[in-house]
């Protein structure tokens, strides 16, 4: 599954799943463009990429800004000498009862989780076509994009939207040799799940850690997911073994949601 010498851009790569993906694709032989908002965390991940012998560059961008996402792609191509894989990983969670959702809540999550993916798809596809080459676009969805979860209503809605964008883009860009797929993680032991658990505890009155423990208890494989579990699957989507796959949002969650 070698992607040796290719260039991959990962948004939200300064921590968590994004960092795991960046390091895995670097180990697979790719040079990595790290895109995030936190400059210190980006620099740290870049050092880790270089430590495995690959090139790395960083670019600070807010994925809700179309111009900044396009600029990030331009930067990756210029600094690393090519462009082959786009991983639209950046995302945020939103935890509240449906009855309490505000217009500001909707606007915030949609701008990152939906618009951020859309701009990434656009920018990557435009660059692949300009370079007259095939390419891979890989989007972060979630098990919440297959099953709406209580207290995660608008987060779930945003991830259902990522599935729709993935399918539509796959159909539109197939003739250009561009594949578009998604990955749907479950309960990953990252800072995002720490925040989800804390907010759920505030709402339900449960002790901190109880909601997380309940979700993990429902996983067939008996443990929480790691960023490396997700990155292993993204490695497959980025590599040549997935060349005949497009428009798909597979679940990789250890056995929690079944479709």
Order of alpha helices (4+ residues) and beta strands (2+ residues): beta-alpha-beta-alpha-beta-alpha-beta-alpha-alpha-beta-alpha-beta-alpha-alpha-alpha-beta
